[in-house]
Amino acid sequence: MTSRLRIAVCLSDNRPDPWVQGLRAALPEAEVEAWVPGSDMAFDHAVVWAPPQRLLDEQPGLRGLFNIGAGVDALLRLKLPPQTRIVRLDDAGMSVQMAEYVCHALIRHFREFDAYEADTRAGRWSYRIPRKRRDFPVGVMGLGVLGERVARAVAQFDFPVNGWSRSAKAVDGLRCFAGTEAFDDFLGASRVLVNLLPLTAETRGILNRETLSKLNGGRPGGYLINVARGPHLVEDDLVPLLDSGRLDGATLDVFQVEPLPPGHAFWRHPKITVTPHGSARTERDESIAQIAGKIRALEKGEPIAGVVDLERGY
């Protein structure tokens, strides 16, 4: 690798300076600069989050586009130079955060802590009959790095765990379902649904009135935890399912429009818990080390993990 290697940093909602400084330290042999529209510098790789099309138009020689988050759906909407590869992070500290978040949401619902909290605010000393874990099978949609970590964490609390993925997978301790032909069976076998799917044309709107009504064998009592992408959920379908009693509740970390608009029904619905897209944050130092290692490998012609299949969308 020569000192002529050039790396751009283009982050739509993050300050680029810490990333620039970190990449310079991790790749002293490279020139690293924050991208400025109209720059006459030709870059080899770019470290990005939701970059504008202008970056790709002005940098037709980019070989690698390194995304600092788990989801790459924003990049797939761009027109890429033919040789540009999108590379996603393998983990970068996100999987343990996601497992924490999902387990917290699940246990809060299962142990009825919301009801206890309401009673406490009202000054009531209450008692509730303990529920049985076997009656709350958890279905995890998406068994990638994050999904598998979440499923294993949930299983540690002795909940039955189902997993669903596009292609067949085998994970110890999980009952695994695969493909569209097994999707309804997966939903019916799950009472709590955790969405960790990538956002693609096939998965957009996958959480809707029809699919969510199939949870828990079609009986009332289902619960939704969405930590993937807002467009997975048909938002207009959720409130009627909650109000009718078909679903018991939902914990939502992602939304069609972010930040969630002030007048949105989700803010005030008593059965919905809203968090501001914070279920798992990229850890910068770990991400920088991972990106630097992948850039070095690419420059040596070595294979790397995380290259996105543009047709599949992940």
Secondary structure, 3 states (H helix, E strand, C coil): CCCCCEEEEEECCCCCHHHHHHHHHHCCCCEEEECCCCCCCCCCEEEEECCCHHHHHHCCCCCEEEECCCCCHHHHCCCCCCCCEEECCCCCCHHHHHHHHHHHHHHHHHCCHHHHHHHHHCCCCCCCCCCCHHHCCEEEECCCHHHHHHHHHHHCCCCCEEEEECCCCCCCCCEEEECHHHHHHHHHCCCEEEECCCCCCCCCCCECHHHHCCHHHHCCCEEEEECCCHHHECHHHHHHHHHCCCEEEEEECCCCCCCCCCCCHHHHCCCEEECCCCCCCCCHHHHHHHHHHHHHHHHCCCCCCCECCCCCCC
